[in-house]
Amino acid sequence: DNRDALLEVNNIEVIYNHVILVLKGVSLTVKQGGITALLGGNGAGKTTTLKAVSNLLHSERGEVTKGSILYRGERVQDLSPSDLVERGVVQVMEGRHCFEHLTIEENLLTGAYTRKDGAAAVKRDLDMVYGYFPRLKERRSSQAGYTSGGEQQMCAIGRALMSRPETILLDEPSMGLAPQLVEEIFGIVKSLNDNEGVSFLLAEQNTNVALRFAHYGYILESGRVVMDGPAADLRENPDVKEFYLGMG
Ligand code: ATP
């Protein structure tokens, strides 16, 4: 039943440099209002899948050679990343992707560039972002390059929120962060999902934390989905426990 599907990835194949087959037929669905986790080890193809959706593969000499990607039923494969932002889909890349020489607040404001609804609305959303991320409010005038890794991850998510997205593609938010900060960031993701209705496709190596916050999960291995199901079922699955949760 795909009535409430926002994003549908159907059997996509991705090839880098014309020869390196990395995704070997990946299918997944992101439902409206859900947090969907894309799990798997280093090199499984999580980042490639997100970049295929947001059309960021070209700069890495990658291309989708088979399959289709639909957003709200519309084929989006040939849209530019900024066209996608206008349709409500925005990606937060792995790592620290803030502008280091801008302040936190300037970084957040760069996220509003596609909007046409005026300064008052942008100001309201800046306050909304500061409401979810009080740390960013405290650090609003600091140059982003001098803030911590956790603050920069928050800044990247906050900047994405400034485009008023319907769906955020979030790549490895836990990367390099202390466990307590990971909890804090996932908690904020959950409240954005609950209160603002933002849907998430979340790529994570940290299966444990991702399956506690997500509704549904897909596990990728070597460019294929090897398992999928409601997060609660995956958490109880013996293979997931053994191979991904370290409780075998
Ligand atoms: P990570 O957690 O490291 O980001 P991932 O699951 O997101 O892992 P990808 O980054 O999608 O995995 O990489 C999947 C495979 O594609 C890896 O084997 C990687 O070496 C290969 N790959 C990624 N980018 C390129 C590229 N530009 N050219 C060639 N091969 C690439």
Residues whose N, C-alpha, C, O or C-beta is under 5 A from the ligand:
A	BS01	ATP	Y16 I20 V22 G41 N42 G43 A44 G45 K46 T47 T48 T49 E60
